Amino acid sequence: SFRSSFLGVGTYLPERVVSNAALAERLDTSDAWIRERTGITQRHIAGPTETCTFMAVEAARQALARAGVSGESVDAVIVATATPDQAFPATAVRVQAAIGAGGFGFDLSAACSGFIYALSVADSMIRGGAARRVLVIGSEVYSRILNWEDRATCVLFGDGAGAVLLGAGPADGPGLLSTHLHSDGSFGDLLFVDGAVGLREASGCLQMNGREVFRHAVAKLAGAVDEALAANGLSYADVDWLVPHQANKRIIDAMGKKLGLAAERVVVTVDRHANTSAASIPLAFAEAVEDGRIRSGDLVLMEALGGGLTWGSALLRM
Ligand code: ACO
């Protein structure tokens, strides 16, 4: 049997940066409100050529380059996204073609928890021997599904992509220790985007009950991190890094506090990226790996909650 080890990370952020002040010029909001409630100061917004596929390919190429391996050596591509460019084919097969990978590719829909879900699926495939090298990508263009007149939602999100290359390593080596997935569809109306291919009467825009999502986030994420540590016989004190989904600084702070982690042990990008949904964890993880914060041997805890509701956690030894 195998363990999924981390071979390389890559990211892409759109060139255009939009500050809170720029939003306040055309919406009834302010830099102070957005900062205080969310910790967000700016977000990257995709231009017309910065599609979901384009960003996924850029992040994938960077992950491959950093791992020092070719696209042909990849035998599965999984893209977590809620904002694909086309209904089909999947973003993942576009990426597969662009990098010259063999094997297979597919997209996965679990909103903001998409990256944790994709990691979990990739890990099962690697452990079971169905794939030896898997690219796991989160790529999102939420700017296309936001109602830019709704100040309660449009200030919260940004665009971007992050990729992680997983490889089959020895079962007692570094890598993913476990993943834990949950969903509860009875909360499906707390956060959703209506509309489907060919359905014209829908708005196609994200709608959210922010207060309720916040309430569920803190409780459910606490359960998911406890579950991940208990499954591996580990405790809060063993965690070196928390790499949370980046929705909101207040949710992130609550989780860091629960774990008893010093603020500098929590990787935060929400201030600069806002919420990039399935891309937020790989973007944050890649940043901390590349700047040397996360090092070989460190225990890293990831967690996310999003539309569905979906939520989950992943624990890894670097
Ligand atoms: N600027 C100024 N005022 C605003 C803005 C804005 N951008 N947005 C809302 N307001 C106003 C509201 O209209 C309301 O005014 P009222 O009292 O006159 O009616 C007031 O601010 C308070 O609104 P609330 O929605 O109650 O504000 P709250 O303190 O709950 O903060 C927020 C809103 C930041 C969305 C919060 O609920 C939250 O963080 N929720 C978590 C949801 C989340 O992060 N979702 C992301 C996707 S899910 C995920 O990834 C986990």
Boltz pocket constraint, residues with backbone or C-beta under 6 A from the ligand:
constraints:
  - pocket:
      binder: B
      contacts: [[A, 28], [A, 29], [A, 30], [A, 33], [A, 34], [A, 37], [A, 38], [A, 112], [A, 151], [A, 152], [A, 153], [A, 155], [A, 156], [A, 191], [A, 208], [A, 209], [A, 210], [A, 211], [A, 212], [A, 213], [A, 214], [A, 217], [A, 245], [A, 246], [A, 247], [A, 248], [A, 275], [A, 305], [A, 306], [A, 307]]
      max_distance: 6.0
